[in-house]
Amino acid sequence: MSERQSGERLRVAVIVGSTRTGRFGPTVADWFVARARRRAELEIDLIDLAEAALPQTLTDTDEPPPAPVAALAPRLAGADAFVVVTPEYNRSFPAPLKSAVDWFYREWQAKPVAFVSYGNDSGGLFAAAQLRQVFTEVHAVAVHAGVTLPRYWEQFAADGGWPRAGTEYDTAATTTLDQLTWWARALRDARAGHPYPC
């Protein structure tokens, strides 16, 4: 096969989409990554957009990419699947996350993406719905399952841990990872046998 063999581990890039001061995204991402790493078939790459420091102003297509973009490109290209951890701001997702999508194109193509969203009563559903449209435009495949975390600040345990026991978050994470893994393997094999037409 031209890509890695089907039996090899799947590489999943988990992207923290918020860069604002006081963000909760790393807490959510760490919780999700801890569950994903329990699966022997997955290799997790945690990408924090605050650390990636991608420029907000896009260059022209004939210009070389800025250093932060060039540094992140191979990590995205090497991924078999993506999980985007996003808050919901004003019924949408953060601007740095949109810039991150727009800086790349082939890196997203023919790969599955799942969403872990958090917010007020909606749990970030509006942000996730918009991200589904955006990722479809760059030829990624949005999986059906996802994790939504409404009023996440109410889920702290007495000892300060998050989330407290008894939430349904673990069940949602398991279903999301099940579907993401299925799509990641199917699409990796498809890309290996037939390059994606773009």
N, C-alpha and C positions, 0 to 999 in steps of 0.2 A: 504494500500500500504506500501511496505517496505521503500520507500523514502517519501519525503514530498508530500502531496496531490497536485493534478494537479492545484488546484485553488490558491495555495500559490505563493508568489512572486518568481521570478527567480533571482538567484544570479549570477551576471556577474562580473568576475574579469578582470579589465582593467590593463594591464601590460605595464609599461614604459620600453622599451627595451634598451635604451641608458643610459650609465653611464659616458660618457665622460664630461670633463670640458666644460662649455659653451653650453651644449646641449639644443636643442629646444623641446625635447620630452615632458617635463612637460607642456609646453604651449599647445601643441597639445592635450595631454591627458586631461588637464583641460577643454578645449573646448569640446571635445567629451563627457566627463563625464557629463558636464552641460546639454547637450542634452539628454543623456541617463537617467538622473535623473528626467526628465520631465515625464517619463513614470511610471505610478503608479505600473505597474506589475514587475518592475525591482528594485533590490537592488544591488547597485554598491559597489565594493571593489577595491579601487585604490592601485595597488602594484607597487612600484618604485624599480627597481632592484638596483639602487644606494643605497637605504636604506636597502634593503634586505641583501646586502653584501655577496652573495653566493660565496664560494670558487671556484676558477677556476680549481683546481685539484680534480678530482673525486676519491672517495674512492672505495675500492673493495666491492663486493656485500655482503660479510660476516662481514663488518665493520659497526659500528653504524654511522648514518649520523651526520655530524657536526651540531652544534647548530643552525646556520642560516637556514640550510636545514630543520631541524626538526620544526623550528618555522613557516616556510612558507608552509609546507606540508598541514596542516589542512585548510588553507585558499584556496589552490588550490583544495583540495579534496571536500570542501564544495561548490565550484562553480558549477553552471549548464552550464556556457558558459564562453568563454574567448574572450577578444579583445586585440590584441597585437599592440602596438604603436611602430613603428620602423623606424629609419632612414635608408638610403641606403649609405653604405660605399663601394666604389670600386665594385659596382654591387652586393653587398651582404648585410647581416644584421650583427649587432655587435656580437662579440665573447661572451660577457657576456650573451646575449640572448640565444645563442646556449647552453652555460653551464646551464642556467636555465631550458631549455627543457630537457637536458640530466640528470639532477639531479633527475627527477621525471619520473614516468611511468604510474602507475594506475590512478594517479590524472588527467591525460589528457584523458583517454580512454572513448570513446563513448560520447564525449561532443563536441559541435560546437566551432569553433574558427573563428573570423573575424580579418581582418588586416587593420590598419590605417597606411599608409606609407607616408613618406615625403622625398624629395630629390631634385635633380636638375631637368632636363627636364623630366625624367621618372616618377617623383613623388614617387619613391621608388618601382616601379613595379617589378624590378629585385629582390629586397629583399623579397617582398611579395611572388613572385613565388617560391623562394627557401624555404621560410617558409612553404608554402603549402605542399611541399614534406616532410619536416621534421616532421610536425605535422601529416601527414598521416601515417608516420612510427610508431608513438606512438598511433595510432588508434583514433586520433581525427578526426573530420569532418570539413573540411574547407568550409565555406559558399562561395557562388559564389560572392556576392556583397562585396565591400570593398571601402575604402576611399583612394584616392591617391592625394597627395598634391605637384604638381610640382612647383618648384621655389617659395616655400612658403614664402620666405622673401620679396616677392613683394606684399604680401597681407595685409600689415599693413595699418590701417586707419590713417588719419591725426592726430588723438589724441593719437596714439600709440597702440590702441586696435588691436587685431588680432582674426579672420580675418576681413577684411573690409566688409562692406555690399555689396551685389551683387555677391558674389562668389557662386559657385554651391556646396560648401562644405556641406551645411545643407541638401540639397537634397540627396547627397550621404550618409550622416550619417543616414538619415531617412530610406533609402532603406536597408542599412546594418543592422540597428537595427531591422527592420521588419523581415528580413530573419533570423538573429541570434535568435530572440525571438521565431520564429516558430520552428527552429531546436532545440533550448534549451528545449522547452516544449515537443516536440515529443520524443526527446531522453531521457529526464527525465522520462517520462511515460514508455518508453520502458525499461529502466534500472530497474524501479520499478517492472515491470511485469516479466521481464526475465533478470537475471544477464548477463552482457556482457561476452561472451566466450573469454578467452585470453590464 
